[in-house]
Structures are given as C-alpha cells and as structure tokens.
Amino acid sequence: MATIYGCATLTIIAPTGKRANPGLAGVSVPRPTQVKKTIEGYNFFTIPPEILVERTATDWSTRAWTLQEEVLSMRVLHFTESQPPEEEAAIIPADFEGTMPLYGGILRVYTSCPLTNEIDSLNAFLGLLARFKGRLFPLGFCHGLPLQSHSITLG
C-alpha cells in the first residue's frame, strides 16, 4: 500500500460512509440542504460542522486501513457530507527529517484503531513502516523500533 498511495498523484477520500462504497458527497450523493427560517423578521439558518469535526466524527477516522490512506498519500482530497471538497498536502512532507514524536504519534493512533481481522494488524502496519524506512528512518527497524533511534526506543 505504501507504493500505491505514495505514487498516486491524489487520493480521493469519502469519509462519510459506513462501508467502502458510499459515493462522493456532492457528486454521486446529494449534500444536505441548508435550512433557513424567518421568525419575527429574524433569519435563522443551519451551519454545517467544520470539516475537521465532520471528518473525526466518522467511522473512517477510526479505522487502521484508512490511516494508511491519510499517512501514505502525497495529497488527499476529502469529500465530506456537508463541506466542499478540501485538498490537503501529505502528513509527512517530502523534506521531513525523521523524528520519534511523529512515529510515536502515528503508532499510538494506529494501535488504537479497531481491525476487522486482528491477523491483519502486522501486514497493515508494514505499509507504514515501508514509507517510514524510505523517508524518515533509512536505517530501518528492528521489531518495529527505528534503528537510528534505538537508544531512545529501548530506554
């Protein structure tokens, strides 16, 4: 997966569905309309949630395989239910120097994600390790710990 997402020009993400085929909001699935009411001369209308709030409230934001989409992609385009598409740059910029806080943060998020099949946990994380090895930790890993930071990770 590291190669597929890493070589893609853009990864399109539809985080709103419960399954893998929800369609793209605003393209193949209509967006909710904004409700407007006038009461005693005052206009009231609904405001959609902020895009970050909308994305983190979905099943997509809690899944291990979708974390790979987000971390391994060079650029992503999110199609949320109520917001226009939003493009984001890579989480790990091309010129980023490897650091343990980034690795530790992604590892913490990954290990908190539920997996449909627990047996997939190692294979799913290997895609992330492949990207980290190539860009952040060129010396590689030993039992999931970056070799260049071995004194930090063992202590």
C-alpha positions in Angstrom: 0.0 0.0 0.0 2.9 2.4 0.6 3.8 2.2 -3.1 0.3 2.6 -4.3 -0.6 5.6 -2.2 2.9 7.1 -2.4 2.9 7.0 -6.2 -0.7 8.4 -6.6 -1.0 12.0 -7.6 -4.0 12.4 -5.4 -6.0 10.1 -3.1 -9.8 10.8 -3.1 -11.3 10.1 0.4 -15.0 9.8 1.1 -15.0 9.6 4.9 -18.8 9.8 5.5 -20.0 6.2 4.7 -20.3 3.2 6.9 -18.9 1.0 4.1 -16.4 1.3 1.3 -18.8 2.5 -1.4 -20.7 5.5 0.0 -20.3 7.6 -3.1 -18.9 11.1 -3.2 -20.9 13.8 -1.5 -21.9 16.5 -3.9 -21.1 14.3 -6.9 -23.0 11.0 -6.8 -24.7 11.6 -3.4 -26.6 14.9 -2.7 -25.4 17.0 0.1 -28.0 18.1 2.8 -29.5 21.4 2.0 -29.2 24.3 4.4 -32.3 25.0 6.3 -33.4 28.7 6.6 -36.3 30.0 8.7 -37.5 33.5 9.3 -39.1 34.1 12.7 -40.4 37.5 13.6 -38.2 39.2 11.0 -35.0 37.4 12.0 -33.3 34.9 9.7 -32.1 31.7 11.2 -30.2 29.0 9.2 -28.2 25.9 9.9 -24.4 25.9 9.7 -22.6 22.8 8.6 -20.0 21.4 11.0 -16.3 22.4 10.5 -14.6 19.9 8.2 -12.2 18.6 10.9 -15.2 17.9 13.2 -17.1 16.2 10.4 -14.1 14.0 9.5 -13.3 12.9 13.0 -16.9 12.0 13.7 -16.9 9.3 11.1 -16.0 5.6 11.1 -13.4 6.4 8.6 -11.3 8.3 11.1 -11.1 5.3 13.5 -10.1 2.6 11.0 -6.5 1.3 10.6 -6.7 0.9 6.9 -7.9 4.5 6.4 -5.0 5.7 8.5 -2.8 4.3 5.8 -4.7 6.4 3.2 -4.1 9.5 5.2 -0.4 8.9 6.1 0.9 7.3 2.9 -0.7 9.6 0.4 1.2 12.5 -1.1 -2.0 14.6 -1.4 -5.6 13.9 -0.4 -9.0 15.3 -1.4 -11.7 14.8 1.2 -15.4 14.7 0.1 -17.4 15.2 3.3 -21.2 15.2 3.6 -21.7 18.9 4.1 -18.5 20.7 3.0 -17.0 21.3 -0.4 -14.0 19.1 -1.3 -10.9 20.0 0.6 -7.3 19.2 -0.6 -4.5 18.6 1.9 -0.8 18.1 1.5 0.9 15.0 2.8 1.1 14.4 6.5 4.8 13.6 6.1 6.3 16.3 3.8 9.0 15.1 1.3 11.7 17.1 3.1 10.8 16.0 6.7 13.6 14.7 8.9 12.7 11.6 10.9 11.7 12.1 14.5 10.4 9.9 17.2 7.4 12.1 18.1 5.9 11.7 14.6 6.5 7.9 14.6 5.2 7.6 18.2 2.1 9.6 17.4 1.2 7.6 14.3 1.9 4.3 16.2 -0.3 5.4 19.0 -3.2 6.3 16.7 -2.7 3.0 14.7 -2.8 0.8 17.7 -6.0 2.4 19.0 -7.8 1.6 15.7 -10.0 -1.4 15.5 -9.3 -4.0 12.9 -11.9 -6.3 11.3 -9.4 -9.1 11.3 -6.8 -8.8 14.0 -4.5 -11.1 12.0 -4.1 -8.1 9.5 -2.5 -5.8 12.1 1.1 -6.6 11.3 0.6 -6.6 7.5 -1.3 -3.3 7.7 1.4 -1.7 9.7 4.2 -2.9 7.3 2.9 -0.5 4.7 3.5 2.4 7.1 6.9 1.0 8.1 7.9 0.8 4.4 7.2 4.5 4.0 8.9 5.4 7.2 12.0 3.4 6.2 12.3 5.1 2.9 11.7 8.7 4.0 12.2 9.0 7.8 14.2 6.2 9.2 16.6 5.0 6.4 18.4 2.5 8.7 15.2 0.5 9.1 13.5 -1.1 12.0 14.1 -3.9 14.5 10.9 -5.3 16.0 9.1 -2.1 15.0 11.6 0.2 16.6 13.6 2.7 14.4 17.3 1.6 14.5 18.6 5.2 14.3 16.8 6.0 17.5 17.4 2.7 19.2 18.9 4.3 22.4 15.7 6.3 22.8 13.3 3.5 22.0 14.9 1.0 24.3 15.2 3.3 27.3 
